Amino acid sequence: MQYRKLGNSGLKLSELSFGSWVTFNKQVDSKLAEEMFGTCLDAGVNFFDNAEGYERGMSEVVMGKALKSLNKSRDSYCVSSKVFFGSHGNPTPTQMGLSRKHVTEACHQALERLQVDYLDLYFCHRADPETPIGETVWAMHNLITQGKILYWGTSEWSAEEIDEAYKFASENNLTPPTMEQPQYNLLDRHRFEVEYDPIFTQYGTGTTTWSPLASGALTGKYLNGVPAGSRASLEGYEWLKKGMIDSDRGQERMKRVASYIKIAEEHNLSPSKLAIAWCLLNKNVSTVILGASSIGQLQDNLDSLDCIEALKDNNLVNSLNNIGR
């Protein structure tokens, strides 16, 4: 395992990290989570990602119990949370968004669920058009000065919104965002590679990228429909099935996936491992967040580092890049 700086900060994260979206509390209980974290730590993973909105906070509860039971030194790993969607089924106006009130209270609630004294990383899960960006920057700065969080960032914000946050922080001598958490994979590239390029150049923003397998599409398992037990078959994720298969866009993506699978097979490489390793070729990727519902799947994803050597072949890389465009 190699470690990369989180943008211009001094924090080094493992190039592969582990997240709990979809799986924790739905497919993974505390006992399995404990085993998964042990596997990750043994492999050198030092960053674990979560959010208040994952399973209405229960994902953080599962993660907190598992990490606590491992009894590892707190300074040996990093945990995150995200704020915006709230952790309640029918949130009131003060239980969601990026107001100073919710940003602050959501942080305290995440600390309790995760059973930690501080968050290493704290993200604004989406931009909030109803809250001035300056108010959110102030709230995050205050949490940092209180020692409740160490770094704050954004997730799926536009480059324009990120730029506004940086400028407000600079003008008011506040702590600017350190990182962004965007989707990035062979099929979803424009925002990361084009829209964010000026942000990377001007501010040195770090990134904790998610969905390296495009919600499982790049494994090839959806080419013949939705298999039982897959993410797109879960209750509450019908939108994923629609975007994956039951739409013109989904069908177009499946054609690109079929071409990708063919390239992987021609080089005798695992499609899932190759897709994850490809993300690491981009110098602006600080860490790639993995997801898994079993130890076998997790270990397979961690083994994606074995494909790094194969990606020194420029012809292979060019073929993959052409699939993604």
BELLIN-V647875 format. One record per residue. N is the residue number from 0. RES is the residue in one letter. SS is DSSP state (2 for helix, 1 for strand, 0 for the rest). PSI is psi in whole degrees, 0 to 359 (999 if undefined). OMEGA is omega in degrees with one decimal (none if undefined). Layout:
# BELLIN-V647875
N,RES,SS,PSI,OMEGA  N,RES,SS,PSI,OMEGA
This chain:
# BELLIN-V647875
0,M,0,131,175.3  1,Q,0,163,-178.3  2,Y,1,140,-177.6  3,R,1,145,176.8  4,K,1,141,176.6  5,L,0,86,-177.6  6,G,0,227,-179.3  7,N,0,3,179.5  8,S,0,174,177.2  9,G,0,358,-177.6  10,L,0,131,177.5  11,K,1,124,178.5  12,L,1,149,174.6  13,S,1,143,-176.2  14,E,0,337,171.0  15,L,1,134,178.7  16,S,1,181,-173.1  17,F,1,130,-179.3  18,G,1,165,-172.2  19,S,0,5,-177.0  20,W,0,136,179.6  21,V,0,310,-167.8  22,T,0,313,-173.8  23,F,1,133,-178.2  24,N,0,337,177.7  25,K,0,313,179.2  26,Q,0,342,-175.8  27,V,1,122,176.1  28,D,0,180,-175.5  29,S,2,323,-178.4  30,K,2,313,178.6  31,L,2,322,178.9  32,A,2,319,178.5  33,E,2,317,178.8  34,E,2,321,179.6  35,M,2,317,179.0  36,F,2,323,176.8  37,G,2,317,177.5  38,T,2,316,-179.8  39,C,2,312,-178.6  40,L,2,321,177.2  41,D,2,330,-179.3  42,A,2,354,179.3  43,G,0,5,177.8  44,V,0,134,-179.0  45,N,0,10,179.5  46,F,1,129,-179.3  47,F,1,124,-170.6  48,D,1,141,179.4  49,N,0,183,-179.5  50,A,0,152,178.0  51,E,0,330,-176.1  52,G,0,350,-180.0  53,Y,2,114,-179.6  54,E,2,38,177.9  55,R,2,43,176.7  56,G,2,342,-176.8  57,M,2,334,176.3  58,S,2,321,177.7  59,E,2,325,177.2  60,V,2,314,179.1  61,V,2,314,-180.0  62,M,2,317,-179.2  63,G,2,315,179.1  64,K,2,318,-178.0  65,A,2,314,-180.0  66,L,2,322,179.2  67,K,2,318,-177.3  68,S,2,334,179.2  69,L,2,337,176.2  70,N,0,43,177.0  71,K,0,151,179.4  72,S,0,129,-176.0  73,R,2,331,-178.3  74,D,2,4,-179.0  75,S,2,354,-179.4  76,Y,0,165,-180.0  77,C,1,143,175.2  78,V,1,153,-179.6  79,S,1,163,168.1  80,S,1,168,177.8  81,K,1,149,-177.9  82,V,1,136,170.7  83,F,0,303,-171.3  84,F,0,342,-176.8  85,G,0,167,-179.1  86,S,0,11,-178.8  87,H,0,150,-179.7  88,G,0,318,177.6  89,N,0,77,-173.9  90,P,0,144,172.1  91,T,0,170,-179.1  92,P,2,334,-179.3  93,T,2,359,-178.0  94,Q,2,16,177.9  95,M,0,172,179.4  96,G,0,193,-175.5  97,L,0,30,173.5  98,S,0,160,177.2  99,R,2,321,-178.9  100,K,2,308,-176.2  101,H,2,321,178.2  102,V,2,317,-177.7  103,T,2,310,-177.1  104,E,2,325,178.0  105,A,2,325,176.6  106,C,2,312,179.7  107,H,2,320,179.0  108,Q,2,321,178.2  109,A,2,320,178.5  110,L,2,319,-179.7  111,E,2,315,-178.7  112,R,2,321,-178.3  113,L,2,351,179.3  114,Q,0,47,177.6  115,V,0,163,-179.6  116,D,0,341,179.7  117,Y,0,159,173.7  118,L,1,134,176.4  119,D,1,315,-179.7  120,L,1,138,179.6  121,Y,1,120,-173.4  122,F,1,147,164.9  123,C,1,108,-168.6  124,H,0,330,172.3  125,R,0,167,173.7  126,A,0,150,-179.1  127,D,0,104,-178.0  128,P,0,346,-177.6  129,E,0,358,178.5  130,T,0,129,176.7  131,P,0,136,-179.8  132,I,2,325,178.9  133,G,2,323,178.5  134,E,2,319,179.4  135,T,2,319,177.8  136,V,2,316,178.5  137,W,2,316,-178.6  138,A,2,316,179.4  139,M,2,318,178.5  140,H,2,317,-179.8  141,N,2,320,178.9  142,L,2,325,177.3  143,I,2,315,-179.8  144,T,2,335,177.3  145,Q,0,353,-179.9  146,G,0,13,-180.0  147,K,0,330,176.6  148,I,1,157,-179.9  149,L,1,322,178.6  150,Y,1,145,175.3  151,W,1,155,-178.0  152,G,1,193,-175.7  153,T,1,167,175.7  154,S,0,119,-179.9  155,E,0,34,171.4  156,W,0,156,174.4  157,S,0,159,178.2  158,A,2,325,179.2  159,E,2,319,179.3  160,E,2,319,178.1  161,I,2,317,178.4  162,D,2,318,178.8  163,E,2,320,179.5  164,A,2,316,178.9  165,Y,2,315,-176.8  166,K,2,319,178.6  167,F,2,317,179.4  168,A,2,317,-179.0  169,S,2,317,-177.5  170,E,2,335,-176.0  171,N,0,14,178.9  172,N,0,45,179.2  173,L,0,169,178.9  174,T,0,121,-179.5  175,P,0,167,175.0  176,P,0,145,179.8  177,T,0,329,-171.0  178,M,1,162,174.6  179,E,1,144,177.1  180,Q,0,93,-178.6  181,P,0,161,170.7  182,Q,1,140,176.9  183,Y,0,122,176.2  184,N,0,180,-177.7  185,L,0,333,-177.5  186,L,0,340,-176.4  187,D,0,96,-168.8  188,R,0,336,-168.7  189,H,2,311,-177.1  190,R,2,313,-176.3  191,F,2,314,-171.4  192,E,2,334,-176.3  193,V,2,300,-175.5  194,E,2,319,-176.0  195,Y,0,353,-175.7  196,D,2,316,177.7  197,P,2,328,179.1  198,I,2,317,177.7  199,F,2,317,-177.4  200,T,2,314,-174.4  201,Q,2,321,-172.1  202,Y,2,349,-178.7  203,G,0,39,-177.6  204,T,0,134,174.6  205,G,1,165,-179.8  206,T,1,140,172.7  207,T,1,88,-169.2  208,T,1,149,-178.4  209,W,1,164,179.0  210,S,0,53,178.5  211,P,0,339,179.5  212,L,0,13,-179.1  213,A,0,54,-179.4  214,S,0,31,176.8  215,G,0,351,-177.1  216,A,2,322,-175.1  217,L,2,358,170.8  218,T,2,341,-177.9  219,G,0,0,-173.3  220,K,0,347,-179.8  221,Y,0,6,-177.8  222,L,0,333,-179.0  223,N,0,30,-179.5  224,G,0,190,-178.1  225,V,0,109,179.9  226,P,0,149,178.8  227,A,0,138,178.4  228,G,0,353,179.2  229,S,0,166,-177.4  230,R,2,319,-177.2  231,A,2,350,179.2  232,S,2,353,-175.8  233,L,0,146,176.0  234,E,0,133,-178.4  235,G,0,351,-179.5  236,Y,0,33,177.4  237,E,2,329,178.5  238,W,2,328,-179.5  239,L,2,318,177.5  240,K,2,318,179.9  241,K,2,315,-179.5  242,G,2,334,-177.5  243,M,2,319,-171.3  244,I,0,312,-170.1  245,D,0,51,176.9  246,S,0,160,178.0  247,D,2,320,179.2  248,R,2,319,179.1  249,G,2,318,179.6  250,Q,2,322,177.8  251,E,2,319,177.9  252,R,2,323,179.5  253,M,2,328,176.4  254,K,2,320,178.0  255,R,2,323,177.7  256,V,2,317,-179.9  257,A,2,319,178.1  258,S,2,321,179.5  259,Y,2,315,179.9  260,I,2,321,179.0  261,K,2,317,179.3  262,I,2,316,-179.7  263,A,2,316,-179.6  264,E,2,323,179.0  265,E,2,333,179.9  266,H,0,10,179.2  267,N,0,43,-179.3  268,L,0,146,176.3  269,S,0,126,-179.9  270,P,2,318,-178.0  271,S,2,315,179.8  272,K,2,319,-178.7  273,L,2,319,-179.0  274,A,2,319,179.4  275,I,2,314,-179.3  276,A,2,324,-179.8  277,W,2,321,-179.9  278,C,2,327,-176.9  279,L,0,351,177.7  280,L,0,336,-177.8  281,N,0,123,-175.5  282,K,0,342,179.8  283,N,0,0,174.8  284,V,0,118,177.3  285,S,0,318,178.0  286,T,1,149,177.1  287,V,1,120,-178.7  288,I,1,123,177.9  289,L,1,156,173.0  290,G,0,148,-179.6  291,A,0,152,178.2  292,S,0,3,177.7  293,S,0,160,178.4  294,I,2,319,-179.6  295,G,2,317,179.1  296,Q,2,319,178.8  297,L,2,313,-178.9  298,Q,2,322,178.3  299,D,2,318,179.4  300,N,2,321,177.4  301,L,2,328,179.6  302,D,2,359,179.5  303,S,2,338,178.4  304,L,2,341,178.2  305,D,2,341,-177.2  306,C,2,353,-178.1  307,I,0,319,-179.6  308,E,0,318,-179.3  309,A,2,331,-177.3  310,L,2,5,170.4  311,K,2,352,176.5  312,D,0,109,-177.1  313,N,2,327,179.5  314,N,2,319,177.5  315,L,2,313,-179.4  316,V,2,317,179.1  317,N,2,321,179.0  318,S,2,319,179.2  319,L,2,318,-179.5  320,N,2,325,178.3  321,N,2,328,176.9  322,I,2,321,-174.3  323,G,2,347,-175.9  324,R,0,999,none
